Amino acid sequence: QVQLVESGGGLVQPGGSLRLSCAASGFIFREYVMSWFRQAPGKERESVAHIGWSGDATNYADSVKGRFTISRDNNKNTMYLQMNSLRPEDTAVYYCKVTNGVLTYWGQGTQVTVSS
């Protein structure tokens, strides 16, 4: 079955960096658009970034443009989110997502906390 496992979250000071990973299994990873979402306490889940199947096409939320970079390694069935210049408002649980147009699959999430 489809499995998405996020890792790499943690506590970081403002201005710091983290790299999240999403390890995928149970489907042909290289054929699907992949996405990162996040959900802060008391807020709705929001889109952060998306990446096309080949990695050439990417899209970012305005709030993270220029600071976050999404990438993927189709040989390792893994997607990444490099997060630089982190801000307290980036604090959230970060989720990876894949959809086949009918069903949507989410990982369990990884906590990112930006605080001094």
Phi and psi restraints in degrees (range 20) as a CNS / XPLOR table:
assign (resid 1 and name C) (resid 2 and name N)
       (resid 2 and name CA) (resid 2 and name C) 1.0 -68.0 20.0 2
assign (resid 2 and name N) (resid 2 and name CA)
       (resid 2 and name C) (resid 3 and name N) 1.0 131.8 20.0 2
assign (resid 2 and name C) (resid 3 and name N)
       (resid 3 and name CA) (resid 3 and name C) 1.0 -134.8 20.0 2
assign (resid 3 and name N) (resid 3 and name CA)
       (resid 3 and name C) (resid 4 and name N) 1.0 135.3 20.0 2
assign (resid 3 and name C) (resid 4 and name N)
       (resid 4 and name CA) (resid 4 and name C) 1.0 -127.0 20.0 2
assign (resid 4 and name N) (resid 4 and name CA)
       (resid 4 and name C) (resid 5 and name N) 1.0 124.2 20.0 2
assign (resid 4 and name C) (resid 5 and name N)
       (resid 5 and name CA) (resid 5 and name C) 1.0 -126.2 20.0 2
assign (resid 5 and name N) (resid 5 and name CA)
       (resid 5 and name C) (resid 6 and name N) 1.0 112.7 20.0 2
assign (resid 5 and name C) (resid 6 and name N)
       (resid 6 and name CA) (resid 6 and name C) 1.0 -87.9 20.0 2
assign (resid 6 and name N) (resid 6 and name CA)
       (resid 6 and name C) (resid 7 and name N) 1.0 151.8 20.0 2
assign (resid 6 and name C) (resid 7 and name N)
       (resid 7 and name CA) (resid 7 and name C) 1.0 -155.1 20.0 2
assign (resid 7 and name N) (resid 7 and name CA)
       (resid 7 and name C) (resid 8 and name N) 1.0 167.9 20.0 2
assign (resid 7 and name C) (resid 8 and name N)
       (resid 8 and name CA) (resid 8 and name C) 1.0 104.3 20.0 2
assign (resid 8 and name N) (resid 8 and name CA)
       (resid 8 and name C) (resid 9 and name N) 1.0 -4.9 20.0 2
assign (resid 8 and name C) (resid 9 and name N)
       (resid 9 and name CA) (resid 9 and name C) 1.0 -71.4 20.0 2
assign (resid 9 and name N) (resid 9 and name CA)
       (resid 9 and name C) (resid 10 and name N) 1.0 173.2 20.0 2
assign (resid 9 and name C) (resid 10 and name N)
       (resid 10 and name CA) (resid 10 and name C) 1.0 163.9 20.0 2
assign (resid 10 and name N) (resid 10 and name CA)
       (resid 10 and name C) (resid 11 and name N) 1.0 -167.6 20.0 2
assign (resid 10 and name C) (resid 11 and name N)
       (resid 11 and name CA) (resid 11 and name C) 1.0 -99.9 20.0 2
assign (resid 11 and name N) (resid 11 and name CA)
       (resid 11 and name C) (resid 12 and name N) 1.0 128.7 20.0 2
assign (resid 11 and name C) (resid 12 and name N)
       (resid 12 and name CA) (resid 12 and name C) 1.0 -140.5 20.0 2
assign (resid 12 and name N) (resid 12 and name CA)
       (resid 12 and name C) (resid 13 and name N) 1.0 149.9 20.0 2
assign (resid 12 and name C) (resid 13 and name N)
       (resid 13 and name CA) (resid 13 and name C) 1.0 -78.3 20.0 2
assign (resid 13 and name N) (resid 13 and name CA)
       (resid 13 and name C) (resid 14 and name N) 1.0 154.5 20.0 2
assign (resid 13 and name C) (resid 14 and name N)
       (resid 14 and name CA) (resid 14 and name C) 1.0 -53.5 20.0 2
assign (resid 14 and name N) (resid 14 and name CA)
       (resid 14 and name C) (resid 15 and name N) 1.0 137.3 20.0 2
assign (resid 14 and name C) (resid 15 and name N)
       (resid 15 and name CA) (resid 15 and name C) 1.0 90.3 20.0 2
assign (resid 15 and name N) (resid 15 and name CA)
       (resid 15 and name C) (resid 16 and name N) 1.0 -9.4 20.0 2
assign (resid 15 and name C) (resid 16 and name N)
       (resid 16 and name CA) (resid 16 and name C) 1.0 -82.5 20.0 2
assign (resid 16 and name N) (resid 16 and name CA)
       (resid 16 and name C) (resid 17 and name N) 1.0 -176.0 20.0 2
assign (resid 16 and name C) (resid 17 and name N)
       (resid 17 and name CA) (resid 17 and name C) 1.0 -132.1 20.0 2
assign (resid 17 and name N) (resid 17 and name CA)
       (resid 17 and name C) (resid 18 and name N) 1.0 153.6 20.0 2
assign (resid 17 and name C) (resid 18 and name N)
       (resid 18 and name CA) (resid 18 and name C) 1.0 -145.8 20.0 2
assign (resid 18 and name N) (resid 18 and name CA)
       (resid 18 and name C) (resid 19 and name N) 1.0 153.0 20.0 2
assign (resid 18 and name C) (resid 19 and name N)
       (resid 19 and name CA) (resid 19 and name C) 1.0 -123.0 20.0 2
assign (resid 19 and name N) (resid 19 and name CA)
       (resid 19 and name C) (resid 20 and name N) 1.0 119.5 20.0 2
assign (resid 19 and name C) (resid 20 and name N)
       (resid 20 and name CA) (resid 20 and name C) 1.0 -92.8 20.0 2
assign (resid 20 and name N) (resid 20 and name CA)
       (resid 20 and name C) (resid 21 and name N) 1.0 149.3 20.0 2
assign (resid 20 and name C) (resid 21 and name N)
       (resid 21 and name CA) (resid 21 and name C) 1.0 -125.6 20.0 2
assign (resid 21 and name N) (resid 21 and name CA)
       (resid 21 and name C) (resid 22 and name N) 1.0 150.2 20.0 2
assign (resid 21 and name C) (resid 22 and name N)
       (resid 22 and name CA) (resid 22 and name C) 1.0 -132.2 20.0 2
assign (resid 22 and name N) (resid 22 and name CA)
       (resid 22 and name C) (resid 23 and name N) 1.0 107.8 20.0 2
assign (resid 22 and name C) (resid 23 and name N)
       (resid 23 and name CA) (resid 23 and name C) 1.0 -90.6 20.0 2
assign (resid 23 and name N) (resid 23 and name CA)
       (resid 23 and name C) (resid 24 and name N) 1.0 125.9 20.0 2
assign (resid 23 and name C) (resid 24 and name N)
       (resid 24 and name CA) (resid 24 and name C) 1.0 -112.1 20.0 2
assign (resid 24 and name N) (resid 24 and name CA)
       (resid 24 and name C) (resid 25 and name N) 1.0 147.8 20.0 2
assign (resid 24 and name C) (resid 25 and name N)
       (resid 25 and name CA) (resid 25 and name C) 1.0 -154.4 20.0 2
assign (resid 25 and name N) (resid 25 and name CA)
       (resid 25 and name C) (resid 26 and name N) 1.0 162.4 20.0 2
assign (resid 25 and name C) (resid 26 and name N)
       (resid 26 and name CA) (resid 26 and name C) 1.0 90.3 20.0 2
assign (resid 26 and name N) (resid 26 and name CA)
       (resid 26 and name C) (resid 27 and name N) 1.0 2.6 20.0 2
assign (resid 26 and name C) (resid 27 and name N)
       (resid 27 and name CA) (resid 27 and name C) 1.0 -155.5 20.0 2
assign (resid 27 and name N) (resid 27 and name CA)
       (resid 27 and name C) (resid 28 and name N) 1.0 168.8 20.0 2
assign (resid 27 and name C) (resid 28 and name N)
       (resid 28 and name CA) (resid 28 and name C) 1.0 -82.5 20.0 2
assign (resid 28 and name N) (resid 28 and name CA)
       (resid 28 and name C) (resid 29 and name N) 1.0 91.6 20.0 2
assign (resid 28 and name C) (resid 29 and name N)
       (resid 29 and name CA) (resid 29 and name C) 1.0 -51.9 20.0 2
assign (resid 29 and name N) (resid 29 and name CA)
       (resid 29 and name C) (resid 30 and name N) 1.0 -44.1 20.0 2
assign (resid 29 and name C) (resid 30 and name N)
       (resid 30 and name CA) (resid 30 and name C) 1.0 -68.4 20.0 2
assign (resid 30 and name N) (resid 30 and name CA)
       (resid 30 and name C) (resid 31 and name N) 1.0 -8.7 20.0 2
assign (resid 30 and name C) (resid 31 and name N)
       (resid 31 and name CA) (resid 31 and name C) 1.0 -97.4 20.0 2
assign (resid 31 and name N) (resid 31 and name CA)
       (resid 31 and name C) (resid 32 and name N) 1.0 -0.2 20.0 2
assign (resid 31 and name C) (resid 32 and name N)
       (resid 32 and name CA) (resid 32 and name C) 1.0 -123.4 20.0 2
assign (resid 32 and name N) (resid 32 and name CA)
       (resid 32 and name C) (resid 33 and name N) 1.0 143.6 20.0 2
assign (resid 32 and name C) (resid 33 and name N)
       (resid 33 and name CA) (resid 33 and name C) 1.0 -66.9 20.0 2
assign (resid 33 and name N) (resid 33 and name CA)
       (resid 33 and name C) (resid 34 and name N) 1.0 138.0 20.0 2
assign (resid 33 and name C) (resid 34 and name N)
       (resid 34 and name CA) (resid 34 and name C) 1.0 -120.1 20.0 2
assign (resid 34 and name N) (resid 34 and name CA)
       (resid 34 and name C) (resid 35 and name N) 1.0 154.4 20.0 2
assign (resid 34 and name C) (resid 35 and name N)
       (resid 35 and name CA) (resid 35 and name C) 1.0 -140.3 20.0 2
assign (resid 35 and name N) (resid 35 and name CA)
       (resid 35 and name C) (resid 36 and name N) 1.0 152.5 20.0 2
assign (resid 35 and name C) (resid 36 and name N)
       (resid 36 and name CA) (resid 36 and name C) 1.0 -111.2 20.0 2
assign (resid 36 and name N) (resid 36 and name CA)
       (resid 36 and name C) (resid 37 and name N) 1.0 136.3 20.0 2
assign (resid 36 and name C) (resid 37 and name N)
       (resid 37 and name CA) (resid 37 and name C) 1.0 -126.9 20.0 2
assign (resid 37 and name N) (resid 37 and name CA)
       (resid 37 and name C) (resid 38 and name N) 1.0 166.4 20.0 2
assign (resid 37 and name C) (resid 38 and name N)
       (resid 38 and name CA) (resid 38 and name C) 1.0 -145.9 20.0 2
assign (resid 38 and name N) (resid 38 and name CA)
       (resid 38 and name C) (resid 39 and name N) 1.0 155.4 20.0 2
assign (resid 38 and name C) (resid 39 and name N)
       (resid 39 and name CA) (resid 39 and name C) 1.0 -139.0 20.0 2
assign (resid 39 and name N) (resid 39 and name CA)
       (resid 39 and name C) (resid 40 and name N) 1.0 117.5 20.0 2
assign (resid 39 and name C) (resid 40 and name N)
       (resid 40 and name CA) (resid 40 and name C) 1.0 -89.7 20.0 2
assign (resid 40 and name N) (resid 40 and name CA)
       (resid 40 and name C) (resid 41 and name N) 1.0 157.2 20.0 2
assign (resid 40 and name C) (resid 41 and name N)
       (resid 41 and name CA) (resid 41 and name C) 1.0 -55.0 20.0 2
assign (resid 41 and name N) (resid 41 and name CA)
       (resid 41 and name C) (resid 42 and name N) 1.0 128.8 20.0 2
assign (resid 41 and name C) (resid 42 and name N)
       (resid 42 and name CA) (resid 42 and name C) 1.0 77.3 20.0 2
assign (resid 42 and name N) (resid 42 and name CA)
       (resid 42 and name C) (resid 43 and name N) 1.0 4.5 20.0 2
assign (resid 42 and name C) (resid 43 and name N)
       (resid 43 and name CA) (resid 43 and name C) 1.0 -121.4 20.0 2
assign (resid 43 and name N) (resid 43 and name CA)
       (resid 43 and name C) (resid 44 and name N) 1.0 163.3 20.0 2
assign (resid 43 and name C) (resid 44 and name N)
       (resid 44 and name CA) (resid 44 and name C) 1.0 -76.6 20.0 2
assign (resid 44 and name N) (resid 44 and name CA)
       (resid 44 and name C) (resid 45 and name N) 1.0 155.6 20.0 2
assign (resid 44 and name C) (resid 45 and name N)
       (resid 45 and name CA) (resid 45 and name C) 1.0 -66.9 20.0 2
assign (resid 45 and name N) (resid 45 and name CA)
       (resid 45 and name C) (resid 46 and name N) 1.0 136.0 20.0 2
assign (resid 45 and name C) (resid 46 and name N)
       (resid 46 and name CA) (resid 46 and name C) 1.0 -128.8 20.0 2
assign (resid 46 and name N) (resid 46 and name CA)
       (resid 46 and name C) (resid 47 and name N) 1.0 152.0 20.0 2
assign (resid 46 and name C) (resid 47 and name N)
       (resid 47 and name CA) (resid 47 and name C) 1.0 -72.8 20.0 2
assign (resid 47 and name N) (resid 47 and name CA)
       (resid 47 and name C) (resid 48 and name N) 1.0 139.0 20.0 2
assign (resid 47 and name C) (resid 48 and name N)
       (resid 48 and name CA) (resid 48 and name C) 1.0 -110.2 20.0 2
assign (resid 48 and name N) (resid 48 and name CA)
       (resid 48 and name C) (resid 49 and name N) 1.0 -52.5 20.0 2
assign (resid 48 and name C) (resid 49 and name N)
       (resid 49 and name CA) (resid 49 and name C) 1.0 -161.0 20.0 2
assign (resid 49 and name N) (resid 49 and name CA)
       (resid 49 and name C) (resid 50 and name N) 1.0 154.8 20.0 2
assign (resid 49 and name C) (resid 50 and name N)
       (resid 50 and name CA) (resid 50 and name C) 1.0 -133.1 20.0 2
assign (resid 50 and name N) (resid 50 and name CA)
       (resid 50 and name C) (resid 51 and name N) 1.0 152.7 20.0 2
assign (resid 50 and name C) (resid 51 and name N)
       (resid 51 and name CA) (resid 51 and name C) 1.0 -140.0 20.0 2
assign (resid 51 and name N) (resid 51 and name CA)
       (resid 51 and name C) (resid 52 and name N) 1.0 134.5 20.0 2
assign (resid 51 and name C) (resid 52 and name N)
       (resid 52 and name CA) (resid 52 and name C) 1.0 -70.0 20.0 2
assign (resid 52 and name N) (resid 52 and name CA)
       (resid 52 and name C) (resid 53 and name N) 1.0 170.5 20.0 2
assign (resid 52 and name C) (resid 53 and name N)
       (resid 53 and name CA) (resid 53 and name C) 1.0 -60.5 20.0 2
assign (resid 53 and name N) (resid 53 and name CA)
       (resid 53 and name C) (resid 54 and name N) 1.0 -33.2 20.0 2
assign (resid 53 and name C) (resid 54 and name N)
       (resid 54 and name CA) (resid 54 and name C) 1.0 -90.7 20.0 2
assign (resid 54 and name N) (resid 54 and name CA)
       (resid 54 and name C) (resid 55 and name N) 1.0 -12.6 20.0 2
assign (resid 54 and name C) (resid 55 and name N)
       (resid 55 and name CA) (resid 55 and name C) 1.0 92.9 20.0 2
assign (resid 55 and name N) (resid 55 and name CA)
       (resid 55 and name C) (resid 56 and name N) 1.0 -7.1 20.0 2
assign (resid 55 and name C) (resid 56 and name N)
       (resid 56 and name CA) (resid 56 and name C) 1.0 -78.3 20.0 2
assign (resid 56 and name N) (resid 56 and name CA)
       (resid 56 and name C) (resid 57 and name N) 1.0 -30.5 20.0 2
assign (resid 56 and name C) (resid 57 and name N)
       (resid 57 and name CA) (resid 57 and name C) 1.0 -103.1 20.0 2
assign (resid 57 and name N) (resid 57 and name CA)
       (resid 57 and name C) (resid 58 and name N) 1.0 125.0 20.0 2
assign (resid 57 and name C) (resid 58 and name N)
       (resid 58 and name CA) (resid 58 and name C) 1.0 -133.7 20.0 2
assign (resid 58 and name N) (resid 58 and name CA)
       (resid 58 and name C) (resid 59 and name N) 1.0 157.7 20.0 2
assign (resid 58 and name C) (resid 59 and name N)
       (resid 59 and name CA) (resid 59 and name C) 1.0 -148.0 20.0 2
assign (resid 59 and name N) (resid 59 and name CA)
       (resid 59 and name C) (resid 60 and name N) 1.0 138.9 20.0 2
assign (resid 59 and name C) (resid 60 and name N)
       (resid 60 and name CA) (resid 60 and name C) 1.0 -129.6 20.0 2
assign (resid 60 and name N) (resid 60 and name CA)
       (resid 60 and name C) (resid 61 and name N) 1.0 150.2 20.0 2
assign (resid 60 and name C) (resid 61 and name N)
       (resid 61 and name CA) (resid 61 and name C) 1.0 -66.9 20.0 2
assign (resid 61 and name N) (resid 61 and name CA)
       (resid 61 and name C) (resid 62 and name N) 1.0 147.2 20.0 2
assign (resid 61 and name C) (resid 62 and name N)
       (resid 62 and name CA) (resid 62 and name C) 1.0 -57.6 20.0 2
assign (resid 62 and name N) (resid 62 and name CA)
       (resid 62 and name C) (resid 63 and name N) 1.0 -32.4 20.0 2
assign (resid 62 and name C) (resid 63 and name N)
       (resid 63 and name CA) (resid 63 and name C) 1.0 -68.8 20.0 2
assign (resid 63 and name N) (resid 63 and name CA)
       (resid 63 and name C) (resid 64 and name N) 1.0 -16.9 20.0 2
assign (resid 63 and name C) (resid 64 and name N)
       (resid 64 and name CA) (resid 64 and name C) 1.0 -119.0 20.0 2
assign (resid 64 and name N) (resid 64 and name CA)
       (resid 64 and name C) (resid 65 and name N) 1.0 -4.4 20.0 2
assign (resid 64 and name C) (resid 65 and name N)
       (resid 65 and name CA) (resid 65 and name C) 1.0 -56.6 20.0 2
assign (resid 65 and name N) (resid 65 and name CA)
       (resid 65 and name C) (resid 66 and name N) 1.0 134.0 20.0 2
assign (resid 65 and name C) (resid 66 and name N)
       (resid 66 and name CA) (resid 66 and name C) 1.0 85.2 20.0 2
assign (resid 66 and name N) (resid 66 and name CA)
       (resid 66 and name C) (resid 67 and name N) 1.0 -10.9 20.0 2
assign (resid 66 and name C) (resid 67 and name N)
       (resid 67 and name CA) (resid 67 and name C) 1.0 -116.1 20.0 2
assign (resid 67 and name N) (resid 67 and name CA)
       (resid 67 and name C) (resid 68 and name N) 1.0 -33.8 20.0 2
assign (resid 67 and name C) (resid 68 and name N)
       (resid 68 and name CA) (resid 68 and name C) 1.0 -109.4 20.0 2
assign (resid 68 and name N) (resid 68 and name CA)
       (resid 68 and name C) (resid 69 and name N) 1.0 146.3 20.0 2
assign (resid 68 and name C) (resid 69 and name N)
       (resid 69 and name CA) (resid 69 and name C) 1.0 -132.0 20.0 2
assign (resid 69 and name N) (resid 69 and name CA)
       (resid 69 and name C) (resid 70 and name N) 1.0 124.0 20.0 2
assign (resid 69 and name C) (resid 70 and name N)
       (resid 70 and name CA) (resid 70 and name C) 1.0 -95.9 20.0 2
assign (resid 70 and name N) (resid 70 and name CA)
       (resid 70 and name C) (resid 71 and name N) 1.0 141.8 20.0 2
assign (resid 70 and name C) (resid 71 and name N)
       (resid 71 and name CA) (resid 71 and name C) 1.0 -151.8 20.0 2
assign (resid 71 and name N) (resid 71 and name CA)
       (resid 71 and name C) (resid 72 and name N) 1.0 171.8 20.0 2
assign (resid 71 and name C) (resid 72 and name N)
       (resid 72 and name CA) (resid 72 and name C) 1.0 -150.1 20.0 2
assign (resid 72 and name N) (resid 72 and name CA)
       (resid 72 and name C) (resid 73 and name N) 1.0 153.5 20.0 2
assign (resid 72 and name C) (resid 73 and name N)
       (resid 73 and name CA) (resid 73 and name C) 1.0 -124.4 20.0 2
assign (resid 73 and name N) (resid 73 and name CA)
       (resid 73 and name C) (resid 74 and name N) 1.0 102.0 20.0 2
assign (resid 73 and name C) (resid 74 and name N)
       (resid 74 and name CA) (resid 74 and name C) 1.0 -69.3 20.0 2
assign (resid 74 and name N) (resid 74 and name CA)
       (resid 74 and name C) (resid 75 and name N) 1.0 -19.5 20.0 2
assign (resid 74 and name C) (resid 75 and name N)
       (resid 75 and name CA) (resid 75 and name C) 1.0 -74.5 20.0 2
assign (resid 75 and name N) (resid 75 and name CA)
       (resid 75 and name C) (resid 76 and name N) 1.0 -25.0 20.0 2
assign (resid 75 and name C) (resid 76 and name N)
       (resid 76 and name CA) (resid 76 and name C) 1.0 -107.2 20.0 2
assign (resid 76 and name N) (resid 76 and name CA)
       (resid 76 and name C) (resid 77 and name N) 1.0 2.6 20.0 2
assign (resid 76 and name C) (resid 77 and name N)
       (resid 77 and name CA) (resid 77 and name C) 1.0 51.5 20.0 2
assign (resid 77 and name N) (resid 77 and name CA)
       (resid 77 and name C) (resid 78 and name N) 1.0 45.0 20.0 2
assign (resid 77 and name C) (resid 78 and name N)
       (resid 78 and name CA) (resid 78 and name C) 1.0 -136.4 20.0 2
assign (resid 78 and name N) (resid 78 and name CA)
       (resid 78 and name C) (resid 79 and name N) 1.0 139.0 20.0 2
assign (resid 78 and name C) (resid 79 and name N)
       (resid 79 and name CA) (resid 79 and name C) 1.0 -112.5 20.0 2
assign (resid 79 and name N) (resid 79 and name CA)
       (resid 79 and name C) (resid 80 and name N) 1.0 151.4 20.0 2
assign (resid 79 and name C) (resid 80 and name N)
       (resid 80 and name CA) (resid 80 and name C) 1.0 -129.3 20.0 2
assign (resid 80 and name N) (resid 80 and name CA)
       (resid 80 and name C) (resid 81 and name N) 1.0 158.0 20.0 2
assign (resid 80 and name C) (resid 81 and name N)
       (resid 81 and name CA) (resid 81 and name C) 1.0 -137.4 20.0 2
assign (resid 81 and name N) (resid 81 and name CA)
       (resid 81 and name C) (resid 82 and name N) 1.0 106.8 20.0 2
assign (resid 81 and name C) (resid 82 and name N)
       (resid 82 and name CA) (resid 82 and name C) 1.0 -85.9 20.0 2
assign (resid 82 and name N) (resid 82 and name CA)
       (resid 82 and name C) (resid 83 and name N) 1.0 121.4 20.0 2
assign (resid 82 and name C) (resid 83 and name N)
       (resid 83 and name CA) (resid 83 and name C) 1.0 -117.2 20.0 2
assign (resid 83 and name N) (resid 83 and name CA)
       (resid 83 and name C) (resid 84 and name N) 1.0 115.3 20.0 2
assign (resid 83 and name C) (resid 84 and name N)
       (resid 84 and name CA) (resid 84 and name C) 1.0 -115.2 20.0 2
assign (resid 84 and name N) (resid 84 and name CA)
       (resid 84 and name C) (resid 85 and name N) 1.0 165.0 20.0 2
assign (resid 84 and name C) (resid 85 and name N)
       (resid 85 and name CA) (resid 85 and name C) 1.0 49.1 20.0 2
assign (resid 85 and name N) (resid 85 and name CA)
       (resid 85 and name C) (resid 86 and name N) 1.0 48.3 20.0 2
assign (resid 85 and name C) (resid 86 and name N)
       (resid 86 and name CA) (resid 86 and name C) 1.0 -65.6 20.0 2
assign (resid 86 and name N) (resid 86 and name CA)
       (resid 86 and name C) (resid 87 and name N) 1.0 146.0 20.0 2
assign (resid 86 and name C) (resid 87 and name N)
       (resid 87 and name CA) (resid 87 and name C) 1.0 -121.9 20.0 2
assign (resid 87 and name N) (resid 87 and name CA)
       (resid 87 and name C) (resid 88 and name N) 1.0 156.9 20.0 2
assign (resid 87 and name C) (resid 88 and name N)
       (resid 88 and name CA) (resid 88 and name C) 1.0 -54.8 20.0 2
assign (resid 88 and name N) (resid 88 and name CA)
       (resid 88 and name C) (resid 89 and name N) 1.0 -33.4 20.0 2
assign (resid 88 and name C) (resid 89 and name N)
       (resid 89 and name CA) (resid 89 and name C) 1.0 -72.8 20.0 2
assign (resid 89 and name N) (resid 89 and name CA)
       (resid 89 and name C) (resid 90 and name N) 1.0 -5.2 20.0 2
assign (resid 89 and name C) (resid 90 and name N)
       (resid 90 and name CA) (resid 90 and name C) 1.0 -83.7 20.0 2
assign (resid 90 and name N) (resid 90 and name CA)
       (resid 90 and name C) (resid 91 and name N) 1.0 -6.2 20.0 2
assign (resid 90 and name C) (resid 91 and name N)
       (resid 91 and name CA) (resid 91 and name C) 1.0 -60.7 20.0 2
assign (resid 91 and name N) (resid 91 and name CA)
       (resid 91 and name C) (resid 92 and name N) 1.0 124.2 20.0 2
assign (resid 91 and name C) (resid 92 and name N)
       (resid 92 and name CA) (resid 92 and name C) 1.0 -177.8 20.0 2
assign (resid 92 and name N) (resid 92 and name CA)
       (resid 92 and name C) (resid 93 and name N) 1.0 170.1 20.0 2
assign (resid 92 and name C) (resid 93 and name N)
       (resid 93 and name CA) (resid 93 and name C) 1.0 -89.4 20.0 2
assign (resid 93 and name N) (resid 93 and name CA)
       (resid 93 and name C) (resid 94 and name N) 1.0 128.3 20.0 2
assign (resid 93 and name C) (resid 94 and name N)
       (resid 94 and name CA) (resid 94 and name C) 1.0 -102.9 20.0 2
assign (resid 94 and name N) (resid 94 and name CA)
       (resid 94 and name C) (resid 95 and name N) 1.0 132.4 20.0 2
assign (resid 94 and name C) (resid 95 and name N)
       (resid 95 and name CA) (resid 95 and name C) 1.0 -123.1 20.0 2
assign (resid 95 and name N) (resid 95 and name CA)
       (resid 95 and name C) (resid 96 and name N) 1.0 145.1 20.0 2
assign (resid 95 and name C) (resid 96 and name N)
       (resid 96 and name CA) (resid 96 and name C) 1.0 -101.1 20.0 2
assign (resid 96 and name N) (resid 96 and name CA)
       (resid 96 and name C) (resid 97 and name N) 1.0 152.9 20.0 2
assign (resid 96 and name C) (resid 97 and name N)
       (resid 97 and name CA) (resid 97 and name C) 1.0 -141.7 20.0 2
assign (resid 97 and name N) (resid 97 and name CA)
       (resid 97 and name C) (resid 98 and name N) 1.0 144.6 20.0 2
assign (resid 97 and name C) (resid 98 and name N)
       (resid 98 and name CA) (resid 98 and name C) 1.0 -139.1 20.0 2
assign (resid 98 and name N) (resid 98 and name CA)
       (resid 98 and name C) (resid 99 and name N) 1.0 144.1 20.0 2
assign (resid 98 and name C) (resid 99 and name N)
       (resid 99 and name CA) (resid 99 and name C) 1.0 -134.6 20.0 2
assign (resid 99 and name N) (resid 99 and name CA)
       (resid 99 and name C) (resid 100 and name N) 1.0 144.8 20.0 2
assign (resid 99 and name C) (resid 100 and name N)
       (resid 100 and name CA) (resid 100 and name C) 1.0 -103.0 20.0 2
assign (resid 100 and name N) (resid 100 and name CA)
       (resid 100 and name C) (resid 101 and name N) 1.0 12.7 20.0 2
assign (resid 100 and name C) (resid 101 and name N)
       (resid 101 and name CA) (resid 101 and name C) 1.0 92.3 20.0 2
assign (resid 101 and name N) (resid 101 and name CA)
       (resid 101 and name C) (resid 102 and name N) 1.0 -17.7 20.0 2
assign (resid 101 and name C) (resid 102 and name N)
       (resid 102 and name CA) (resid 102 and name C) 1.0 -117.2 20.0 2
assign (resid 102 and name N) (resid 102 and name CA)
       (resid 102 and name C) (resid 103 and name N) 1.0 -48.0 20.0 2
assign (resid 102 and name C) (resid 103 and name N)
       (resid 103 and name CA) (resid 103 and name C) 1.0 -114.6 20.0 2
assign (resid 103 and name N) (resid 103 and name CA)
       (resid 103 and name C) (resid 104 and name N) 1.0 147.8 20.0 2
assign (resid 103 and name C) (resid 104 and name N)
       (resid 104 and name CA) (resid 104 and name C) 1.0 -120.8 20.0 2
assign (resid 104 and name N) (resid 104 and name CA)
       (resid 104 and name C) (resid 105 and name N) 1.0 134.9 20.0 2
assign (resid 104 and name C) (resid 105 and name N)
       (resid 105 and name CA) (resid 105 and name C) 1.0 -120.1 20.0 2
assign (resid 105 and name N) (resid 105 and name CA)
       (resid 105 and name C) (resid 106 and name N) 1.0 138.3 20.0 2
assign (resid 105 and name C) (resid 106 and name N)
       (resid 106 and name CA) (resid 106 and name C) 1.0 -122.1 20.0 2
assign (resid 106 and name N) (resid 106 and name CA)
       (resid 106 and name C) (resid 107 and name N) 1.0 150.3 20.0 2
assign (resid 106 and name C) (resid 107 and name N)
       (resid 107 and name CA) (resid 107 and name C) 1.0 -79.8 20.0 2
assign (resid 107 and name N) (resid 107 and name CA)
       (resid 107 and name C) (resid 108 and name N) 1.0 -178.8 20.0 2
assign (resid 107 and name C) (resid 108 and name N)
       (resid 108 and name CA) (resid 108 and name C) 1.0 -83.2 20.0 2
assign (resid 108 and name N) (resid 108 and name CA)
       (resid 108 and name C) (resid 109 and name N) 1.0 -13.8 20.0 2
assign (resid 108 and name C) (resid 109 and name N)
       (resid 109 and name CA) (resid 109 and name C) 1.0 93.4 20.0 2
assign (resid 109 and name N) (resid 109 and name CA)
       (resid 109 and name C) (resid 110 and name N) 1.0 154.7 20.0 2
assign (resid 109 and name C) (resid 110 and name N)
       (resid 110 and name CA) (resid 110 and name C) 1.0 -134.8 20.0 2
assign (resid 110 and name N) (resid 110 and name CA)
       (resid 110 and name C) (resid 111 and name N) 1.0 133.5 20.0 2
assign (resid 110 and name C) (resid 111 and name N)
       (resid 111 and name CA) (resid 111 and name C) 1.0 -80.7 20.0 2
assign (resid 111 and name N) (resid 111 and name CA)
       (resid 111 and name C) (resid 112 and name N) 1.0 130.5 20.0 2
assign (resid 111 and name C) (resid 112 and name N)
       (resid 112 and name CA) (resid 112 and name C) 1.0 -118.4 20.0 2
assign (resid 112 and name N) (resid 112 and name CA)
       (resid 112 and name C) (resid 113 and name N) 1.0 123.7 20.0 2
assign (resid 112 and name C) (resid 113 and name N)
       (resid 113 and name CA) (resid 113 and name C) 1.0 -123.5 20.0 2
assign (resid 113 and name N) (resid 113 and name CA)
       (resid 113 and name C) (resid 114 and name N) 1.0 123.1 20.0 2
assign (resid 113 and name C) (resid 114 and name N)
       (resid 114 and name CA) (resid 114 and name C) 1.0 -111.4 20.0 2
assign (resid 114 and name N) (resid 114 and name CA)
       (resid 114 and name C) (resid 115 and name N) 1.0 110.6 20.0 2
assign (resid 114 and name C) (resid 115 and name N)
       (resid 115 and name CA) (resid 115 and name C) 1.0 -159.2 20.0 2
assign (resid 115 and name N) (resid 115 and name CA)
       (resid 115 and name C) (resid 116 and name N) 1.0 148.0 20.0 2
